[in-house]
Amino acid sequence: MSQRKLEEAAADFDRALKINGHYGPALRGSGYCKLEKRQFADAIELFEKSISADPNNANTHLLLGIANLELDRREPAREALRKALSFDTQPVPRAHIYLANLYARERQYLQAADELHKYIEADPSAAEAAEMKEIEAKWRARAAAPKN
């Protein structure tokens, strides 16, 4: 999103929140703008408020997980990403990518590869599927390598 469009969107969400400070979609949208601006702590606060207003939105849980991961808050990130994946009616396969990255940070390469595999299975025609398969193979090789 361009900086100008981002500023316009943020202003629109702020206006909506002045009318109703508990409106989940506006809280989520405002949080997304903060996420794009790399203001992760502010984004987390807005996503948490959005979840309080609308707890059954998988995308908000995904965004909360991403923001927490950016701040290396691994447990809150893991919890939010798993919650995002728990909604059968709102598939968010990208959560598998972020969960895979979290596992890789923890050097749990087999779990990381498994999460990427789940993403590829969920969205085999994704533009980055071939790249994800390569990363999955590298992580599986790392997991199988003897430990020194």
Helices and strands as residue ranges (DSSP letters): H 3-19, H 24-36, H 40-53, H 58-70, H 74-85, H 94-105, H 109-122, H 129-144
